[in-house]
Amino acid sequence: MRKLDQRGIASFEFILAFVSLFMLIFAIFDLGRYAITMQSLRTLASAGARAVMISCYTPALLQSPPQSPSICGGDPMSTTAKQNAAPFLYRGGLTPTLSVASSGSNLTVTASQAGFTMLMPIWGTALNAPSASTQIPF
């Protein structure tokens, strides 16, 4: 009876284990990057809401609020203030956007990162372009 040739089996098993481990490491890295981005967007939305309340509403307006609160024009935060509030969002040449909208008796401040994409294609487009918002009852 002839003995089977076992050459190359160890390298094949190494490749199978390496590919699985490599995919797992990149998936963990990608989800961690997404989690940090979401937390930074929440921080930026909160800082933007704070800036809107400080710069746009005077004590006289707060004592007698109108039925539909008006939003002061323009972006409530400077680029430097945004970078100080959420420095991670400015890595890789990306720039987050901050928008303010009023609906009924609430102000909604939304921070979004339009250029963000996941590295692993297994997630699809479900986690691309994350955004976070903060509502301020008025």
TISE-977687 format. One record per residue: residue in one letter; chain; x, y, z of N, C-alpha, C in turn. Coordinates in nm, 2 decimals, padded with zeros to 4 digits. Example, Ala and Ser with C-alpha at 12.3 -4.5 7.8 and 13.67 -1.06 7.14 Angstrom:
2
+------+-------+--------+--------+--------+--------+--------+--------+--------+--------+--------+
: resn : chain :    npx :    npy :    npz :   capx :   capy :   capz :    cpx :    cpy :    cpz :
+------+-------+--------+--------+--------+--------+--------+--------+--------+--------+--------+
:    A :     A :  01.32 : -00.57 :  00.78 :  01.23 : -00.45 :  00.78 :  01.32 : -00.33 :  00.78 :
:    S :     A :  01.28 : -00.22 :  00.71 :  01.37 : -00.11 :  00.71 :  01.29 :  00.00 :  00.79 :
+------+-------+--------+--------+--------+--------+--------+--------+--------+--------+--------+
// end
This chain:
138
+------+-------+--------+--------+--------+--------+--------+--------+--------+--------+--------+
: resn : chain :    npx :    npy :    npz :   capx :   capy :   capz :    cpx :    cpy :    cpz :
+------+-------+--------+--------+--------+--------+--------+--------+--------+--------+--------+
:    M :     A :  00.08 : -00.12 :  00.00 :  00.00 :  00.00 :  00.00 :  00.09 :  00.12 :  00.00 :
:    R :     A :  00.05 :  00.23 : -00.08 :  00.13 :  00.35 : -00.09 :  00.09 :  00.45 :  00.01 :
:    K :     A :  00.19 :  00.52 :  00.07 :  00.16 :  00.63 :  00.17 :  00.12 :  00.75 :  00.10 :
:    L :     A :  00.02 :  00.82 :  00.15 : -00.03 :  00.95 :  00.09 :  00.06 :  01.06 :  00.11 :
:    D :     A :  00.07 :  01.15 :  00.01 :  00.16 :  01.26 :  00.02 :  00.10 :  01.37 :  00.10 :
:    Q :     A :  00.16 :  01.41 :  00.21 :  00.11 :  01.51 :  00.31 :  00.17 :  01.65 :  00.30 :
:    R :     A :  00.26 :  01.67 :  00.19 :  00.33 :  01.79 :  00.18 :  00.23 :  01.90 :  00.15 :
:    G :     A :  00.24 :  02.02 :  00.21 :  00.15 :  02.13 :  00.18 :  00.03 :  02.14 :  00.27 :
:    I :     A :  00.00 :  02.04 :  00.35 : -00.12 :  02.04 :  00.43 : -00.11 :  02.15 :  00.54 :
:    A :     A :  00.01 :  02.16 :  00.60 :  00.02 :  02.26 :  00.71 :  00.01 :  02.40 :  00.66 :
:    S :     A :  00.06 :  02.43 :  00.54 :  00.04 :  02.56 :  00.48 : -00.10 :  02.59 :  00.44 :
:    F :     A : -00.17 :  02.49 :  00.40 : -00.31 :  02.51 :  00.36 : -00.40 :  02.53 :  00.49 :
:    E :     A : -00.37 :  02.46 :  00.60 : -00.44 :  02.49 :  00.72 : -00.40 :  02.63 :  00.78 :
:    F :     A : -00.28 :  02.67 :  00.76 : -00.24 :  02.80 :  00.81 : -00.32 :  02.91 :  00.73 :
:    I :     A : -00.33 :  02.89 :  00.60 : -00.40 :  02.99 :  00.52 : -00.55 :  03.00 :  00.56 :
:    L :     A : -00.61 :  02.88 :  00.59 : -00.75 :  02.88 :  00.63 : -00.77 :  02.96 :  00.76 :
:    A :     A : -00.68 :  02.93 :  00.86 : -00.69 :  03.00 :  00.99 : -00.65 :  03.15 :  00.97 :
:    F :     A : -00.56 :  03.18 :  00.89 : -00.51 :  03.32 :  00.87 : -00.62 :  03.40 :  00.81 :
:    V :     A : -00.69 :  03.35 :  00.71 : -00.80 :  03.43 :  00.65 : -00.91 :  03.45 :  00.75 :
:    S :     A : -00.95 :  03.35 :  00.82 : -01.06 :  03.37 :  00.92 : -01.02 :  03.47 :  01.03 :
:    L :     A : -00.89 :  03.46 :  01.08 : -00.85 :  03.56 :  01.18 : -00.84 :  03.70 :  01.12 :
:    F :     A : -00.79 :  03.71 :  01.00 : -00.77 :  03.84 :  00.93 : -00.91 :  03.91 :  00.92 :
:    M :     A : -01.01 :  03.83 :  00.87 : -01.14 :  03.89 :  00.86 : -01.20 :  03.93 :  00.99 :
:    L :     A : -01.18 :  03.85 :  01.10 : -01.23 :  03.88 :  01.23 : -01.16 :  04.01 :  01.28 :
:    I :     A : -01.03 :  04.02 :  01.27 : -00.96 :  04.14 :  01.31 : -01.01 :  04.27 :  01.24 :
:    F :     A : -01.03 :  04.26 :  01.11 : -01.08 :  04.37 :  01.03 : -01.22 :  04.41 :  01.07 :
:    A :     A : -01.31 :  04.31 :  01.09 : -01.44 :  04.34 :  01.13 : -01.45 :  04.41 :  01.27 :
:    I :     A : -01.36 :  04.36 :  01.36 : -01.36 :  04.43 :  01.49 : -01.31 :  04.57 :  01.48 :
:    F :     A : -01.20 :  04.59 :  01.40 : -01.15 :  04.73 :  01.37 : -01.25 :  04.82 :  01.31 :
:    D :     A : -01.33 :  04.76 :  01.21 : -01.43 :  04.84 :  01.14 : -01.55 :  04.88 :  01.23 :
:    L :     A : -01.59 :  04.79 :  01.31 : -01.70 :  04.82 :  01.41 : -01.66 :  04.92 :  01.52 :
:    G :     A : -01.53 :  04.91 :  01.56 : -01.48 :  05.00 :  01.66 : -01.47 :  05.14 :  01.60 :
:    R :     A : -01.43 :  05.15 :  01.47 : -01.42 :  05.28 :  01.41 : -01.56 :  05.34 :  01.39 :
:    Y :     A : -01.66 :  05.26 :  01.36 : -01.80 :  05.31 :  01.35 : -01.85 :  05.36 :  01.49 :
:    A :     A : -01.82 :  05.28 :  01.59 : -01.86 :  05.32 :  01.73 : -01.80 :  05.45 :  01.77 :
:    I :     A : -01.67 :  05.47 :  01.74 : -01.60 :  05.59 :  01.78 : -01.66 :  05.71 :  01.70 :
:    T :     A : -01.69 :  05.69 :  01.57 : -01.75 :  05.79 :  01.49 : -01.89 :  05.83 :  01.54 :
:    M :     A : -01.97 :  05.73 :  01.58 : -02.11 :  05.76 :  01.63 : -02.10 :  05.84 :  01.76 :
:    Q :     A : -02.01 :  05.80 :  01.85 : -01.99 :  05.87 :  01.98 : -01.95 :  06.01 :  01.95 :
:    S :     A : -01.86 :  06.03 :  01.86 : -01.81 :  06.17 :  01.83 : -01.92 :  06.25 :  01.77 :
:    L :     A : -02.01 :  06.19 :  01.68 : -02.12 :  06.26 :  01.63 : -02.22 :  06.30 :  01.74 :
:    R :     A : -02.24 :  06.21 :  01.83 : -02.33 :  06.25 :  01.95 : -02.27 :  06.36 :  02.03 :
:    T :     A : -02.14 :  06.36 :  02.05 : -02.08 :  06.47 :  02.12 : -02.09 :  06.60 :  02.04 :
:    L :     A : -02.07 :  06.60 :  01.91 : -02.08 :  06.71 :  01.83 : -02.22 :  06.77 :  01.83 :
:    A :     A : -02.32 :  06.68 :  01.82 : -02.46 :  06.73 :  01.82 : -02.49 :  06.79 :  01.95 :
:    S :     A : -02.45 :  06.74 :  02.06 : -02.47 :  06.80 :  02.20 : -02.40 :  06.93 :  02.21 :
:    A :     A : -02.28 :  06.94 :  02.16 : -02.21 :  07.07 :  02.16 : -02.27 :  07.17 :  02.07 :
:    G :     A : -02.33 :  07.13 :  01.96 : -02.40 :  07.22 :  01.87 : -02.53 :  07.27 :  01.93 :
:    A :     A : -02.60 :  07.18 :  02.00 : -02.72 :  07.22 :  02.07 : -02.69 :  07.32 :  02.18 :
:    R :     A : -02.58 :  07.30 :  02.25 : -02.54 :  07.39 :  02.36 : -02.51 :  07.53 :  02.30 :
:    A :     A : -02.44 :  07.53 :  02.18 : -02.40 :  07.65 :  02.11 : -02.52 :  07.73 :  02.06 :
:    V :     A : -02.62 :  07.65 :  02.01 : -02.75 :  07.72 :  01.97 : -02.82 :  07.78 :  02.08 :
:    M :     A : -02.83 :  07.71 :  02.19 : -02.90 :  07.77 :  02.31 : -02.83 :  07.89 :  02.37 :
:    I :     A : -02.69 :  07.89 :  02.37 : -02.62 :  08.00 :  02.42 : -02.62 :  08.12 :  02.33 :
:    S :     A : -02.60 :  08.10 :  02.20 : -02.58 :  08.21 :  02.11 : -02.71 :  08.26 :  02.05 :
:    C :     A : -02.81 :  08.18 :  02.04 : -02.93 :  08.22 :  01.96 : -03.05 :  08.27 :  02.05 :
:    Y :     A : -03.05 :  08.23 :  02.17 : -03.17 :  08.26 :  02.25 : -03.13 :  08.35 :  02.37 :
:    T :     A : -03.19 :  08.47 :  02.38 : -03.16 :  08.56 :  02.48 : -03.25 :  08.53 :  02.60 :
:    P :     A : -03.22 :  08.59 :  02.72 : -03.31 :  08.57 :  02.84 : -03.45 :  08.62 :  02.81 :
:    A :     A : -03.46 :  08.73 :  02.74 : -03.59 :  08.79 :  02.71 : -03.68 :  08.69 :  02.63 :
:    L :     A : -03.61 :  08.62 :  02.53 : -03.68 :  08.53 :  02.45 : -03.72 :  08.40 :  02.53 :
:    L :     A : -03.64 :  08.36 :  02.62 : -03.67 :  08.25 :  02.70 : -03.78 :  08.27 :  02.80 :
:    Q :     A : -03.80 :  08.40 :  02.85 : -03.91 :  08.43 :  02.94 : -04.04 :  08.42 :  02.87 :
:    S :     A : -04.05 :  08.46 :  02.74 : -04.17 :  08.46 :  02.66 : -04.14 :  08.40 :  02.53 :
:    P :     A : -04.13 :  08.26 :  02.52 : -04.10 :  08.20 :  02.40 : -04.21 :  08.21 :  02.30 :
:    P :     A : -04.18 :  08.22 :  02.17 : -04.28 :  08.22 :  02.06 : -04.34 :  08.08 :  02.04 :
:    Q :     A : -04.45 :  08.07 :  01.97 : -04.51 :  07.94 :  01.94 : -04.41 :  07.85 :  01.86 :
:    S :     A : -04.34 :  07.91 :  01.76 : -04.25 :  07.83 :  01.68 : -04.11 :  07.90 :  01.70 :
:    P :     A : -04.02 :  07.84 :  01.77 : -03.89 :  07.91 :  01.79 : -03.81 :  07.93 :  01.66 :
:    S :     A : -03.75 :  08.05 :  01.65 : -03.68 :  08.08 :  01.53 : -03.53 :  08.04 :  01.55 :
:    I :     A : -03.47 :  08.00 :  01.45 : -03.33 :  07.96 :  01.45 : -03.24 :  08.07 :  01.40 :
:    C :     A : -03.14 :  08.10 :  01.47 : -03.05 :  08.20 :  01.42 : -02.98 :  08.15 :  01.30 :
:    G :     A : -02.94 :  08.24 :  01.21 : -02.89 :  08.20 :  01.08 : -02.75 :  08.15 :  01.09 :
:    G :     A : -02.72 :  08.06 :  01.00 : -02.58 :  08.01 :  00.99 : -02.55 :  07.89 :  01.08 :
:    D :     A : -02.43 :  07.85 :  01.07 : -02.38 :  07.74 :  01.15 : -02.36 :  07.79 :  01.30 :
:    P :     A : -02.41 :  07.72 :  01.40 : -02.39 :  07.77 :  01.54 : -02.25 :  07.76 :  01.59 :
:    M :     A : -02.17 :  07.67 :  01.53 : -02.03 :  07.65 :  01.58 : -01.93 :  07.68 :  01.47 :
:    S :     A : -01.82 :  07.73 :  01.51 : -01.71 :  07.75 :  01.41 : -01.64 :  07.62 :  01.39 :
:    T :     A : -01.56 :  07.62 :  01.29 : -01.48 :  07.49 :  01.25 : -01.39 :  07.45 :  01.37 :
:    T :     A : -01.32 :  07.55 :  01.43 : -01.23 :  07.52 :  01.54 : -01.31 :  07.47 :  01.66 :
:    A :     A : -01.42 :  07.52 :  01.69 : -01.50 :  07.47 :  01.80 : -01.55 :  07.32 :  01.77 :
:    K :     A : -01.58 :  07.30 :  01.64 : -01.62 :  07.16 :  01.60 : -01.51 :  07.06 :  01.62 :
:    Q :     A : -01.39 :  07.11 :  01.58 : -01.27 :  07.02 :  01.59 : -01.23 :  07.00 :  01.73 :
:    N :     A : -01.25 :  07.10 :  01.82 : -01.23 :  07.08 :  01.96 : -01.33 :  06.98 :  02.03 :
:    A :     A : -01.45 :  06.99 :  01.98 : -01.56 :  06.90 :  02.04 : -01.54 :  06.76 :  02.00 :
:    A :     A : -01.51 :  06.73 :  01.87 : -01.50 :  06.60 :  01.82 : -01.38 :  06.59 :  01.72 :
:    P :     A : -01.26 :  06.58 :  01.77 : -01.14 :  06.58 :  01.68 : -01.13 :  06.45 :  01.59 :
:    F :     A : -01.19 :  06.34 :  01.64 : -01.18 :  06.22 :  01.56 : -01.25 :  06.23 :  01.42 :
:    L :     A : -01.35 :  06.31 :  01.42 : -01.43 :  06.32 :  01.29 : -01.35 :  06.39 :  01.18 :
:    Y :     A : -01.25 :  06.46 :  01.21 : -01.17 :  06.53 :  01.11 : -01.05 :  06.45 :  01.06 :
:    R :     A : -01.04 :  06.33 :  01.10 : -00.93 :  06.24 :  01.05 : -00.96 :  06.20 :  00.91 :
:    G :     A : -00.86 :  06.19 :  00.83 : -00.88 :  06.14 :  00.69 : -00.94 :  06.24 :  00.60 :
:    G :     A : -00.94 :  06.37 :  00.63 : -00.99 :  06.47 :  00.54 : -01.14 :  06.48 :  00.54 :
:    L :     A : -01.21 :  06.41 :  00.63 : -01.36 :  06.42 :  00.63 : -01.40 :  06.55 :  00.71 :
:    T :     A : -01.51 :  06.60 :  00.68 : -01.57 :  06.71 :  00.76 : -01.71 :  06.69 :  00.79 :
:    P :     A : -01.75 :  06.69 :  00.92 : -01.89 :  06.66 :  00.96 : -01.97 :  06.79 :  00.93 :
:    T :     A : -02.10 :  06.77 :  00.92 : -02.19 :  06.88 :  00.90 : -02.28 :  06.88 :  01.02 :
:    L :     A : -02.32 :  07.00 :  01.05 : -02.41 :  07.03 :  01.17 : -02.53 :  07.11 :  01.12 :
:    S :     A : -02.65 :  07.06 :  01.14 : -02.77 :  07.13 :  01.10 : -02.87 :  07.14 :  01.21 :
:    V :     A : -02.94 :  07.25 :  01.21 : -03.04 :  07.28 :  01.31 : -03.18 :  07.30 :  01.25 :
:    A :     A : -03.28 :  07.23 :  01.30 : -03.41 :  07.24 :  01.25 : -03.51 :  07.25 :  01.37 :
:    S :     A : -03.62 :  07.32 :  01.34 : -03.72 :  07.33 :  01.45 : -03.85 :  07.26 :  01.40 :
:    S :     A : -03.91 :  07.19 :  01.50 : -04.03 :  07.12 :  01.47 : -04.12 :  07.13 :  01.59 :
:    G :     A : -04.23 :  07.20 :  01.57 : -04.32 :  07.22 :  01.68 : -04.25 :  07.30 :  01.80 :
:    S :     A : -04.24 :  07.23 :  01.91 : -04.18 :  07.29 :  02.03 : -04.04 :  07.23 :  02.06 :
:    N :     A : -03.98 :  07.17 :  01.96 : -03.85 :  07.11 :  01.97 : -03.75 :  07.17 :  01.87 :
:    L :     A : -03.63 :  07.18 :  01.91 : -03.52 :  07.21 :  01.82 : -03.44 :  07.08 :  01.80 :
:    T :     A : -03.41 :  07.05 :  01.68 : -03.33 :  06.93 :  01.65 : -03.20 :  06.96 :  01.59 :
:    V :     A : -03.09 :  06.93 :  01.66 : -02.95 :  06.95 :  01.61 : -02.90 :  06.82 :  01.56 :
:    T :     A : -02.86 :  06.81 :  01.43 : -02.82 :  06.69 :  01.37 : -02.67 :  06.70 :  01.32 :
:    A :     A : -02.59 :  06.61 :  01.36 : -02.45 :  06.60 :  01.31 : -02.44 :  06.48 :  01.23 :
:    S :     A : -02.38 :  06.49 :  01.11 : -02.36 :  06.38 :  01.02 : -02.22 :  06.38 :  00.95 :
:    Q :     A : -02.18 :  06.26 :  00.91 : -02.05 :  06.25 :  00.85 : -02.08 :  06.18 :  00.71 :
:    A :     A : -02.09 :  06.26 :  00.61 : -02.14 :  06.21 :  00.48 : -02.03 :  06.12 :  00.41 :
:    G :     A : -01.91 :  06.15 :  00.43 : -01.80 :  06.07 :  00.35 : -01.76 :  05.95 :  00.42 :
:    F :     A : -01.82 :  05.91 :  00.53 : -01.78 :  05.79 :  00.60 : -01.83 :  05.66 :  00.53 :
:    T :     A : -01.74 :  05.57 :  00.51 : -01.78 :  05.44 :  00.46 : -01.71 :  05.33 :  00.54 :
:    M :     A : -01.77 :  05.22 :  00.55 : -01.72 :  05.10 :  00.62 : -01.61 :  05.04 :  00.53 :
:    L :     A : -01.51 :  04.98 :  00.59 : -01.40 :  04.92 :  00.52 : -01.44 :  04.78 :  00.47 :
:    M :     A : -01.51 :  04.71 :  00.54 : -01.55 :  04.57 :  00.51 : -01.67 :  04.57 :  00.42 :
:    P :     A : -01.67 :  04.50 :  00.31 : -01.79 :  04.50 :  00.23 : -01.91 :  04.41 :  00.28 :
:    I :     A : -01.88 :  04.34 :  00.39 : -01.99 :  04.25 :  00.44 : -02.10 :  04.33 :  00.51 :
:    W :     A : -02.08 :  04.46 :  00.55 : -02.18 :  04.54 :  00.61 : -02.27 :  04.60 :  00.51 :
:    G :     A : -02.24 :  04.60 :  00.38 : -02.32 :  04.67 :  00.28 : -02.31 :  04.82 :  00.30 :
:    T :     A : -02.42 :  04.89 :  00.27 : -02.43 :  05.03 :  00.29 : -02.51 :  05.07 :  00.41 :
:    A :     A : -02.55 :  04.98 :  00.49 : -02.63 :  05.01 :  00.61 : -02.57 :  05.10 :  00.71 :
:    L :     A : -02.44 :  05.09 :  00.72 : -02.37 :  05.17 :  00.83 : -02.29 :  05.29 :  00.77 :
:    N :     A : -02.31 :  05.31 :  00.64 : -02.24 :  05.43 :  00.58 : -02.32 :  05.56 :  00.61 :
:    A :     A : -02.25 :  05.67 :  00.61 : -02.30 :  05.80 :  00.63 : -02.38 :  05.81 :  00.77 :
:    P :     A : -02.31 :  05.78 :  00.88 : -02.38 :  05.79 :  01.01 : -02.42 :  05.93 :  01.05 :
:    S :     A : -02.52 :  05.94 :  01.13 : -02.56 :  06.07 :  01.18 : -02.62 :  06.05 :  01.32 :
:    A :     A : -02.61 :  06.16 :  01.40 : -02.67 :  06.16 :  01.54 : -02.74 :  06.29 :  01.56 :
:    S :     A : -02.85 :  06.29 :  01.63 : -02.92 :  06.41 :  01.66 : -02.96 :  06.43 :  01.80 :
:    T :     A : -02.98 :  06.55 :  01.84 : -03.02 :  06.59 :  01.98 : -03.14 :  06.68 :  01.97 :
:    Q :     A : -03.24 :  06.65 :  02.05 : -03.36 :  06.73 :  02.05 : -03.36 :  06.81 :  02.18 :
:    I :     A : -03.40 :  06.94 :  02.16 : -03.40 :  07.03 :  02.27 : -03.55 :  07.08 :  02.29 :
:    P :     A : -03.62 :  07.04 :  02.39 : -03.75 :  07.09 :  02.41 : -03.75 :  07.24 :  02.44 :
:    F :     A : -03.84 :  07.31 :  02.38 : -03.84 :  07.46 :  02.40 : -03.97 :  07.50 :  02.45 :
+------+-------+--------+--------+--------+--------+--------+--------+--------+--------+--------+
// end
